[in-house]
């Protein structure tokens, strides 16, 4: 069985979830978020693109309703023992089968929390769940319940994040080594992803992001490749991933010669990054991290080039994106705690000048402040 944590740690996580359920007056939880399933049981699959639900009762009962291809997946990767299969077919409605199983558990008439805010529950399936439970039990949104527990990482989780950071550094080293005029972006991506796999890592929650020339100002993956020019710029956003835990990095590499403007942008970004780290301390709202970022960018004349958020939480996440909640934006009241992991990205996109600069790295909140998880240099790379 491919469990990556001890049974005792899983038991603690489930007990903490049940405690929160009891505080909210919930008799059970309908879990559709793959990250929650992985966190509570180890269940590891991309089968959440179809209807599947993990039920956690206030009495500790666990049950997974899924499709046949995920039966052995659950048996081999999780500690779930009660696995029910809904059968593919014209007119199949697994939400009604879920209701029948809940009736077997005497859950009728109670109040169940539902993870609505997840890619694992489409609006279509969400409506089917609500229709199936109408008159059977009360439903209430509990999308944040497991997510709140996942925010603070255990020592075992932190060990995985640290390994992910090492893999991210290995990928960056490949990018720095290969960057130069005449090099195809695809070759750089292949070397970066290969470094992660050679180190025992995983696919990241979303594609590695690469853009050069005018596309260095983009911060999303898009299809198509180009060859680097003698004078060019290339922005990379990527992650080392290990046991689904992520540590992200971001860089803009200059090809040829760096202009005074590019160097000033880089200096500004590093000053903002340090200001963010100074603001990210236990006991303070994480919204203050963004305010520190914006103050530096605006004072140095780059208010037009900065984003409206400067990072987000990281953890064990699944496709389609490695970003986890909460985000670092103005006014976010979440209080920083030791064990939280954040990606700090100092993205600067100056459309008027056609220039980008975007250093970023992952940090771990400690008892007194935060630690860099990457050992890579933050100096501007000119290839």
ZIJO-V884294 format. One record per residue. N is the residue number from 0. PSI is psi in radians with two decimals (NA if undefined). Layout:
# ZIJO-V884294
n={N | N}
psi={PSI | PSI}
This chain:
# ZIJO-V884294
n={0 | 1 | 2 | 3 | 4 | 5 | 6 | 7 | 8 | 9 | 10 | 11 | 12 | 13 | 14 | 15 | 16 | 17 | 18 | 19 | 20 | 21 | 22 | 23 | 24 | 25 | 26 | 27 | 28 | 29 | 30 | 31 | 32 | 33 | 34 | 35 | 36 | 37 | 38 | 39 | 40 | 41 | 42 | 43 | 44 | 45 | 46 | 47 | 48 | 49 | 50 | 51 | 52 | 53 | 54 | 55 | 56 | 57 | 58 | 59 | 60 | 61 | 62 | 63 | 64 | 65 | 66 | 67 | 68 | 69 | 70 | 71 | 72 | 73 | 74 | 75 | 76 | 77 | 78 | 79 | 80 | 81 | 82 | 83 | 84 | 85 | 86 | 87 | 88 | 89 | 90 | 91 | 92 | 93 | 94 | 95 | 96 | 97 | 98 | 99 | 100 | 101 | 102 | 103 | 104 | 105 | 106 | 107 | 108 | 109 | 110 | 111 | 112 | 113 | 114 | 115 | 116 | 117 | 118 | 119 | 120 | 121 | 122 | 123 | 124 | 125 | 126 | 127 | 128 | 129 | 130 | 131 | 132 | 133 | 134 | 135 | 136 | 137 | 138 | 139 | 140 | 141 | 142 | 143 | 144 | 145 | 146 | 147 | 148 | 149 | 150 | 151 | 152 | 153 | 154 | 155 | 156 | 157 | 158 | 159 | 160 | 161 | 162 | 163 | 164 | 165 | 166 | 167 | 168 | 169 | 170 | 171 | 172 | 173 | 174 | 175 | 176 | 177 | 178 | 179 | 180 | 181 | 182 | 183 | 184 | 185 | 186 | 187 | 188 | 189 | 190 | 191 | 192 | 193 | 194 | 195 | 196 | 197 | 198 | 199 | 200 | 201 | 202 | 203 | 204 | 205 | 206 | 207 | 208 | 209 | 210 | 211 | 212 | 213 | 214 | 215 | 216 | 217 | 218 | 219 | 220 | 221 | 222 | 223 | 224 | 225 | 226 | 227 | 228 | 229 | 230 | 231 | 232 | 233 | 234 | 235 | 236 | 237 | 238 | 239 | 240 | 241 | 242 | 243 | 244 | 245 | 246 | 247 | 248 | 249 | 250 | 251 | 252 | 253 | 254 | 255 | 256 | 257 | 258 | 259 | 260 | 261 | 262 | 263 | 264 | 265 | 266 | 267 | 268 | 269 | 270 | 271 | 272 | 273 | 274 | 275 | 276 | 277 | 278 | 279 | 280 | 281 | 282 | 283 | 284 | 285 | 286 | 287 | 288 | 289 | 290 | 291 | 292 | 293 | 294 | 295 | 296 | 297 | 298 | 299 | 300 | 301 | 302 | 303 | 304 | 305 | 306 | 307 | 308 | 309 | 310 | 311 | 312 | 313 | 314 | 315 | 316 | 317 | 318 | 319 | 320 | 321 | 322 | 323 | 324 | 325 | 326 | 327 | 328 | 329 | 330 | 331 | 332 | 333 | 334 | 335 | 336 | 337 | 338 | 339 | 340 | 341 | 342 | 343 | 344 | 345 | 346 | 347 | 348 | 349 | 350 | 351 | 352 | 353 | 354 | 355 | 356 | 357 | 358 | 359 | 360 | 361 | 362 | 363 | 364 | 365 | 366 | 367 | 368 | 369 | 370 | 371 | 372 | 373 | 374 | 375 | 376 | 377 | 378 | 379 | 380 | 381 | 382}
psi={2.27 | 1.07 | 2.31 | -0.04 | 2.82 | 2.72 | -0.54 | -0.67 | -0.73 | -0.71 | -0.70 | -0.75 | -0.78 | -0.69 | -0.69 | -0.66 | -0.74 | -0.68 | -0.77 | -0.66 | -0.78 | -0.69 | -0.53 | 0.03 | 0.56 | 2.40 | -0.28 | 3.00 | 2.23 | 1.90 | 2.11 | -0.16 | 2.14 | -0.62 | -0.64 | -0.70 | -0.77 | -0.74 | -0.73 | -0.51 | -0.24 | -0.11 | 2.15 | 1.93 | 2.78 | 0.24 | -0.04 | -0.09 | -0.26 | 3.03 | 2.17 | 2.61 | 2.30 | 2.18 | 2.26 | 2.03 | 2.77 | -0.32 | 0.06 | -0.02 | 2.38 | 2.38 | 2.36 | 2.21 | 2.07 | -3.00 | 2.89 | -0.67 | -0.34 | 0.09 | -1.00 | -0.48 | -0.80 | -0.69 | -0.63 | -0.34 | -0.13 | 3.00 | 0.27 | 2.24 | -0.60 | 1.73 | 2.09 | 2.55 | 2.25 | 2.52 | 2.25 | 2.43 | 2.78 | 2.16 | 0.09 | 2.39 | 1.55 | -0.37 | -0.65 | -0.64 | -0.62 | -0.74 | -0.71 | -0.70 | -0.71 | -0.60 | -0.68 | -0.58 | 0.06 | 0.64 | -0.08 | 2.50 | -0.13 | -2.94 | 2.16 | 2.36 | 2.59 | 2.37 | 1.56 | -0.59 | 1.34 | 2.61 | -0.34 | -0.07 | 1.72 | 2.83 | -0.67 | -0.88 | -0.56 | -0.71 | -0.63 | -0.67 | -0.80 | -0.71 | -0.70 | -0.59 | -0.08 | 2.14 | -0.14 | -0.81 | 2.92 | 2.48 | 2.48 | 2.58 | 2.22 | 0.66 | -0.45 | -0.07 | -0.98 | -0.61 | -0.66 | -0.63 | -0.64 | -0.32 | -0.72 | 2.08 | 2.53 | 2.90 | -0.66 | -0.68 | -0.74 | -0.63 | -0.69 | -0.69 | -0.70 | -0.69 | -0.70 | -0.68 | -0.68 | -0.70 | -0.63 | -0.71 | -0.69 | -0.68 | -0.73 | -0.69 | -0.68 | -0.73 | -0.77 | -0.65 | -0.65 | -0.40 | 2.34 | 2.88 | 2.41 | 0.00 | 2.37 | 2.39 | -0.64 | -0.63 | -0.66 | -0.78 | -0.74 | -0.74 | -0.70 | -0.87 | -0.63 | -0.65 | -0.65 | -0.80 | -0.70 | -0.47 | 0.17 | 0.25 | -3.06 | 2.94 | 2.45 | 2.92 | -0.45 | 3.05 | 2.60 | 2.40 | 2.21 | 2.39 | 2.40 | 2.94 | -2.41 | -0.48 | -0.07 | -0.27 | 0.02 | 2.56 | 0.63 | 2.63 | 2.48 | 2.71 | 2.65 | 2.50 | 2.68 | 2.91 | 2.39 | 2.38 | 2.89 | -0.59 | 1.98 | 3.10 | 2.56 | 2.16 | 2.31 | 2.33 | 2.14 | 3.08 | 2.45 | 2.38 | 2.27 | 2.10 | 0.62 | -0.09 | 2.43 | 2.56 | 2.02 | 2.68 | 2.72 | 2.45 | 2.64 | 2.12 | 2.31 | 2.32 | 2.21 | -2.02 | 2.43 | 2.28 | 2.91 | -0.62 | -0.77 | -0.70 | -0.66 | -0.70 | -0.74 | -0.77 | -0.70 | -0.78 | -0.72 | -0.63 | -0.72 | -0.69 | -0.76 | -0.67 | -0.67 | -0.77 | -0.64 | -0.54 | -0.33 | 1.52 | 2.64 | 2.45 | -0.08 | 2.58 | 2.43 | -0.27 | -0.44 | -0.41 | -0.79 | -0.73 | -0.66 | -0.71 | -0.85 | -0.64 | -0.74 | -0.84 | -0.78 | -0.72 | -0.57 | 0.17 | 0.42 | 0.49 | -0.52 | -0.30 | -0.23 | 2.91 | 3.09 | 0.15 | 2.68 | 0.43 | -3.04 | 2.94 | 2.69 | 2.67 | -2.63 | 1.84 | 2.79 | 2.90 | 2.61 | 0.12 | 2.56 | -0.15 | 2.35 | 2.91 | 2.63 | 2.86 | 2.79 | 1.68 | 2.93 | 2.25 | 0.03 | 2.09 | -0.07 | 2.31 | 2.27 | 2.42 | 2.64 | 2.41 | -0.16 | 2.59 | 2.26 | 2.47 | 2.13 | 1.96 | 2.21 | 1.17 | 2.18 | 2.10 | 1.77 | 1.68 | -0.59 | -0.74 | -0.21 | 0.54 | 2.56 | 2.69 | 2.15 | 1.16 | 2.53 | 2.70 | 2.95 | 2.41 | 2.70 | 2.20 | 2.28 | -3.00 | -0.47 | -0.22 | -2.04 | 2.71 | 2.45 | 2.40 | -0.26 | 2.48 | 0.02 | 2.56 | 2.56 | 0.06 | 2.64 | 2.22 | 2.18 | 1.98 | NA}
